[in-house]
Amino acid sequence: MAITQFSPEGRLFQVEYAIEAVRRGTTAIVCRNKNSVVFAVEKKSSELQEVLGSEKIFKIDDHIGVAIAGLTADARVLVDRARVQAQVNLLNYDEKITVKDSTLNICEYLQLFTQNAGVRPFGVSLLIGGIDPDGTPTVILTDPSGANWSYKAFAIGSGSAEARKYLEENYNEDMSDEELKLFPLKTLKELMGDNLNKHTCDVAYVLQDDRKFNLLALQEKEELIAKL
């Protein structure tokens, strides 16, 4: 069916197929406490593969990052758009963009691809997180339809059902930043078991101390995993 054509039940099948592409992607988890935001994603790659091309966490601005599940190529287009919008906001208003405004800009673009002929929906969901200029940590989910939801902790991708169950049972908004750094990794550990190591995951965070996006290097990931 055409992307712009509703089924008799009121469904847009092409959008649902795009959401299915997200469900089959690698697992991505983003959590926040009252101060900071932490990202953790599963990485699947062969021993001969270099890092380039397997990224699942991206920087949007100094204070905002994003974890993805689904088609990485589609995600890069959206991330590049969000980066430009962040700089436009800084030039026009002399202040950093909020996580909500960055997300809404992406969602408006996503929604256009659900109503125009000759295009297809983006097959990716984004978990956008960061610390707003007023110091508020925020995590927002987008999906291929252009909808968005705000969460304290959430998971997307192939292992999301099990991950969300763990998050719901163990999340505590009052946890410290040190506990928060480990929490998404503990969730991944539940999914991956002994397969979790510095090469099979990526971790990043935006902490209240400096409000800077920081993607961990291999040694930093190894030290963090050792604390589990």
FENVEN-V554480 format. One record per residue. N is the residue number from 1. RES is the residue in three letters. NEAR is the number of other ideal C-beta (glycine too) atoms within 12 Angstrom. Layout:
BEGIN
n->N res->RES near->NEAR
n->N res->RES near->NEAR
END
This chain:
BEGIN
n->1 res->MET near->16
n->2 res->ALA near->17
n->3 res->ILE near->26
n->4 res->THR near->20
n->5 res->GLN near->16
n->6 res->PHE near->17
n->7 res->SER near->15
n->8 res->PRO near->8
n->9 res->GLU near->9
n->10 res->GLY near->10
n->11 res->ARG near->16
n->12 res->LEU near->26
n->13 res->PHE near->22
n->14 res->GLN near->29
n->15 res->VAL near->34
n->16 res->GLU near->24
n->17 res->TYR near->24
n->18 res->ALA near->33
n->19 res->ILE near->33
n->20 res->GLU near->23
n->21 res->ALA near->31
n->22 res->VAL near->38
n->23 res->ARG near->26
n->24 res->ARG near->22
n->25 res->GLY near->35
n->26 res->THR near->40
n->27 res->THR near->47
n->28 res->ALA near->52
n->29 res->ILE near->51
n->30 res->VAL near->55
n->31 res->CYS near->47
n->32 res->ARG near->43
n->33 res->ASN near->32
n->34 res->LYS near->20
n->35 res->ASN near->28
n->36 res->SER near->40
n->37 res->VAL near->48
n->38 res->VAL near->49
n->39 res->PHE near->52
n->40 res->ALA near->52
n->41 res->VAL near->49
n->42 res->GLU near->41
n->43 res->LYS near->34
n->44 res->LYS near->25
n->45 res->SER near->20
n->46 res->SER near->11
n->47 res->GLU near->8
n->48 res->LEU near->6
n->49 res->GLN near->14
n->50 res->GLU near->11
n->51 res->VAL near->16
n->52 res->LEU near->8
n->53 res->GLY near->14
n->54 res->SER near->22
n->55 res->GLU near->28
n->56 res->LYS near->43
n->57 res->ILE near->43
n->58 res->PHE near->34
n->59 res->LYS near->28
n->60 res->ILE near->43
n->61 res->ASP near->35
n->62 res->ASP near->21
n->63 res->HIS near->37
n->64 res->ILE near->47
n->65 res->GLY near->49
n->66 res->VAL near->48
n->67 res->ALA near->55
n->68 res->ILE near->48
n->69 res->ALA near->45
n->70 res->GLY near->39
n->71 res->LEU near->27
n->72 res->THR near->33
n->73 res->ALA near->17
n->74 res->ASP near->31
n->75 res->ALA near->39
n->76 res->ARG near->23
n->77 res->VAL near->24
n->78 res->LEU near->39
n->79 res->VAL near->35
n->80 res->ASP near->20
n->81 res->ARG near->28
n->82 res->ALA near->39
n->83 res->ARG near->27
n->84 res->VAL near->21
n->85 res->GLN near->30
n->86 res->ALA near->36
n->87 res->GLN near->19
n->88 res->VAL near->20
n->89 res->ASN near->27
n->90 res->LEU near->22
n->91 res->LEU near->13
n->92 res->ASN near->13
n->93 res->TYR near->15
n->94 res->ASP near->10
n->95 res->GLU near->17
n->96 res->LYS near->31
n->97 res->ILE near->35
n->98 res->THR near->32
n->99 res->VAL near->44
n->100 res->LYS near->26
n->101 res->ASP near->31
n->102 res->SER near->42
n->103 res->THR near->40
n->104 res->LEU near->24
n->105 res->ASN near->33
n->106 res->ILE near->45
n->107 res->CYS near->32
n->108 res->GLU near->23
n->109 res->TYR near->29
n->110 res->LEU near->40
n->111 res->GLN near->24
n->112 res->LEU near->23
n->113 res->PHE near->30
n->114 res->THR near->33
n->115 res->GLN near->22
n->116 res->ASN near->16
n->117 res->ALA near->14
n->118 res->GLY near->10
n->119 res->VAL near->22
n->120 res->ARG near->26
n->121 res->PRO near->37
n->122 res->PHE near->41
n->123 res->GLY near->33
n->124 res->VAL near->42
n->125 res->SER near->48
n->126 res->LEU near->55
n->127 res->LEU near->54
n->128 res->ILE near->52
n->129 res->GLY near->51
n->130 res->GLY near->48
n->131 res->ILE near->36
n->132 res->ASP near->29
n->133 res->PRO near->25
n->134 res->ASP near->16
n->135 res->GLY near->19
n->136 res->THR near->24
n->137 res->PRO near->37
n->138 res->THR near->36
n->139 res->VAL near->45
n->140 res->ILE near->38
n->141 res->LEU near->41
n->142 res->THR near->48
n->143 res->ASP near->37
n->144 res->PRO near->44
n->145 res->SER near->30
n->146 res->GLY near->30
n->147 res->ALA near->23
n->148 res->ASN near->30
n->149 res->TRP near->22
n->150 res->SER near->24
n->151 res->TYR near->29
n->152 res->LYS near->29
n->153 res->ALA near->39
n->154 res->PHE near->40
n->155 res->ALA near->42
n->156 res->ILE near->45
n->157 res->GLY near->40
n->158 res->SER near->24
n->159 res->GLY near->33
n->160 res->SER near->37
n->161 res->ALA near->18
n->162 res->GLU near->22
n->163 res->ALA near->39
n->164 res->ARG near->28
n->165 res->LYS near->17
n->166 res->TYR near->27
n->167 res->LEU near->34
n->168 res->GLU near->19
n->169 res->GLU near->15
n->170 res->ASN near->22
n->171 res->TYR near->29
n->172 res->ASN near->18
n->173 res->GLU near->21
n->174 res->ASP near->13
n->175 res->MET near->24
n->176 res->SER near->18
n->177 res->ASP near->25
n->178 res->GLU near->17
n->179 res->GLU near->23
n->180 res->LEU near->40
n->181 res->LYS near->34
n->182 res->LEU near->29
n->183 res->PHE near->41
n->184 res->PRO near->50
n->185 res->LEU near->42
n->186 res->LYS near->32
n->187 res->THR near->41
n->188 res->LEU near->45
n->189 res->LYS near->30
n->190 res->GLU near->28
n->191 res->LEU near->33
n->192 res->MET near->29
n->193 res->GLY near->14
n->194 res->ASP near->11
n->195 res->ASN near->19
n->196 res->LEU near->31
n->197 res->ASN near->23
n->198 res->LYS near->22
n->199 res->HIS near->22
n->200 res->THR near->32
n->201 res->CYS near->41
n->202 res->ASP near->44
n->203 res->VAL near->46
n->204 res->ALA near->41
n->205 res->TYR near->44
n->206 res->VAL near->45
n->207 res->LEU near->29
n->208 res->GLN near->25
n->209 res->ASP near->14
n->210 res->ASP near->15
n->211 res->ARG near->27
n->212 res->LYS near->22
n->213 res->PHE near->34
n->214 res->ASN near->28
n->215 res->LEU near->27
n->216 res->LEU near->27
n->217 res->ALA near->15
n->218 res->LEU near->19
n->219 res->GLN near->11
n->220 res->GLU near->21
n->221 res->LYS near->32
n->222 res->GLU near->20
n->223 res->GLU near->17
n->224 res->LEU near->33
n->225 res->ILE near->30
n->226 res->ALA near->14
n->227 res->LYS near->17
n->228 res->LEU near->26
END
